[in-house]
Structure formats: C-alpha cells, structure tokens
Amino acid sequence: MTTTPPQNANGRAALTWRPLLIFSAYRVVVAILLLAGIALGGNAGVFSALQPGRFTAVSLLYVAAGTLFLIAAWRRVEPFVVQVVAGVLIDVVAIALLSSALGSSETALGVLLITAVAGGSLLTGLRLGAFFAAAATIALLVVQTLSRIAGHAETDGYTQVALLGIAIFVTSSAAALLARRARESEALAAERGLDVANLEALNAHIVQRLDIGVIALDRDGRIRLANRLATGIIGRLDSETPTLAERAPALQRAFEAGGNTERTPITVSGIDYLPRFVPVGDSQRGGTLLFLEDLTAVRAQIQQAKLASMGRLTASIAHEIRNPLSAIMQATQLLGEAEYLQDGDRRLVGIITKQSRRLNETVENVLQLSRRSPAQRETVNLAEWVPQVVSEWRAAFSGGEVDVQATAVAALFDRSHMRQVLENLLRNATDHAGEHPTVSVVTGRDERGAPYLEVRDNGPGIDAEIRDHLFEPFATSRRGGTGLGLYLSRELCEASSARIELRPEETGACFRVTFAAPDGAQQGGQA
C-alpha cells in the first residue's frame, strides 16, 4: 500500500519555510554584528576600513534588507524561490560592497559568502546553488579587480579569490546534495508514516469487524484495545486504560493460570466464552492478544448445521415414503368403494384414509422445504393483499371469525411464499383458539418504521416448554400436528428477508412477520 504524502502546510514548513526563517534570522544577526563592529571597533583589526562611511551605510542597508526578508519569511510570503534567490543575491552584493569598503576581497568577509551560498543551496537545490556560487565568485573577482586598479590590493590576491571561489562551489554542491538527500529522506519518512497510519486504520477496521471478541493487553495487564464485541463484555474503554482484573476477573484468573491451555469455557456476564491468549512480541516486554469466542453463537451454528443435515435426511426419507404412500392411499380409496364391506370394515378404511392423508401432509411439507423456489420479491400493498388472501382462505377453510385491520403499508416480499405463511398462521390460530376461535390480522409499522403483519388468536397461548423451540422442525403441542408449519414459515420469511417471531401477549398467541421496506417507501405506499 503506497500513497504519496500530502503536501500540507506542516510538511512544507518542515522542508522550506522553517529553514528559510532561520536563514533570514542569521542574515539579520550578521548584518547587526557588522554594523556594531564598525561602530565599536573603529579602524582596528578586520574593520580597518578605507571608507568607514560607506561601510556603515552598506551595513545599515543590509540590516534593513535582512529585516524585511525576515518578516517575509515569518509571514510566508510567496513565491518561496523568489524570496530565497533575492535574499542570497542581497547577501552577495552586500558582502561584496562591504569588502570593497575594506579595500580588498582578501578580507575575512569573503568567508561569509560561503555561508550565504551554502544556505541558498540548501533551500533551492543544485542548479540555483551553482548560480549562487557563480554570482559570489564573480562578485569577489570584481571587488579584487577594482581594488587592484585603485592600488589597494596586491597581484597575488587573485589566487586567494580563486581558492575562495572553489571553496564556494564545493560547499554549494555539497549543501545542495545534502539538502536533496534530506528532502528525499523526509518525503520517504512521511510516506512510510502514511502507510503505517493506513495499515493501522485497516487493521483497526478488520479487528472491529471480527466475529469474535479481541482484547489487546500490554505487559502490565492493561487493556490497550478492544473491538466492538469485546466492549460488550468488558465495557467501553473511553480514554482510560483499565486492567483486565478490574473489568473481567474471571479472564484475569485464566490468564494467570497459564492462558487457558486446556480451553475451558469461562462465564462472563452470564455468557459462556472460550478465551485464547496469544503472546505478542518478546515475552518480557511484549503484550498479549486475548480472543473471546462466544460459545452461544458456536452452539447455534452447530445446531443449524445439525438441522440442515436432518432436513436433508428427512427430505430423502420423505421422498422414499411418498411412492408407497400414494399406493396405500389409492388402494384404500378403491377398497372404500367396495360394496361388500361391512360397517366395521368401512370404519377401519376411514381410519387408514385419515392417517394416510395426515402422513401425506407431512411428506408434502418436508418435500416443500427441500425444493423451495427462490424468492421473487416485489412491492405489495398490505391493505389490498391481506384481505384478499384472508377471504380466499376463509372460502376454502371455514373455521371461525377473522377480523382484518389492514392499513395501507407497502412491504417487499414474495407473494406466493407469504401466502403460505399467512395461511399457515391462520390455520394454527383457528386450530389452537378453542371452540369459538377469534382471529385478528393487523398490519402496520413498528417503532423503526418497518412494515409488519400480525396474526393473533384468543386461545390459551403457547406452552412454555416449546416456546424456545417453536420454529424448529417437529416442534408442536397439538395432537396430530406435524410440527413443520412454523419451521416452513420461518424458512419462507428468511427467503424474502423477512423475520417471524412470537410476540408476548397476556392471552392467546401473537405471531408477527416483519418485512423489508421498499426503498423510499412511505406510510401508505402502494403496490
């Protein structure tokens, strides 16, 4: 993962403006020292000027120009390169004039040109650095020539000017190359830093999306990181770094006991977890990663796998039963039409016929599960669809009163699948409601705005012993029931991205089917 580092203000200041500010401050300090030297030192030593008045005037102008460049660098006046070039040229001209006022280029002031050119090369690069070195060398030659014409300098001064020029060119080139290496290193460091930041963000995103709890502990046992599932166990960390012993003593005991090498489940907040401790880095200074696997979810997955296997096996058995069962039902029908049967024999034939139909219904339900077609979802107006299905069902199966309270709510589902679900819920409601069944069908939206359909009855409700297994295969409390209706209903709902659940009620039973809402659907949406 390689990303170009952004050229933000802070990064550019580190590479350009901050060094320029230091260079400009150095220029002002040098100019002030030169002015102070001529004012306090008189004509002694280095400052034994032939023209002290001109030296003082140039120094004053140099201080003023240096101050202006310092303010410009402080306020970051663009363009940057123009400011650097102008500043270095001012240095070259000022130092050349000061050397001329002293009477020769052989003075120590010529060394200041090396610093000025080196600073400009550091800030601009090799090409402009060579230009600065050439300008400084030419200025030294001009000063030496004028001094020689005026008779203030000796002939061999050109040798010293040449040596100083060579030193200026070498220093300029070295400074430019060092600056380029420094910029490349800075850019590489910024790029690597961005890569590390991106990898940290990616790792954090992956850790947060894991299906198991992850906790990172330092060597002192303090919690440094916890993903979304882990915070549900130990609580939010916010800005504090609590210890594992403070948030989960049971996990701390497992850690102190050797990291749960025997993989023994541990109960935290009433839920069974299987902790696994993985050392990270050096055993003396490194930390530990703690993985928490929710055994409830694992057991649910195992149960689902068992149910799927059992479903396939049951479908295979049902398919094998269907053919001989059809023969039995056909033979029973022919036998029932025989005229020579006595009443007792006809009663036995009726029992065989009734039980064969019951067994055939079970076989049909099982086979329907195994060959269920994919859901063809569409937007349906429950206010129109529900009364139509209920009316057709009552015409086919007369059994009690059904009150429909359907509001204009748009839902997304497969019509044929949901018809089977609604008819199954209506049949269950009338079968369990007693002698005078009263069933109501209600539609609406829940607190989240999702469309739903409820089927309620006035019966005794669902027995507590099968409530938790209500939607599993063959779970039933009705004598003669197959226990496959609600299981089939749940499978059909899931195929349409819907959810069926048993709602708590004081009397009777209430089943709610919550549908997916069409995109942009509002209350009262039409099919």
Summary of the structure (lengths in Angstrom):
residues: 527
radius of gyration: 46.0
end to end distance: 48.4
largest distance: 156.8
contacts: 1574
relative contact order: 0.05
helix: 59%
strand: 13%
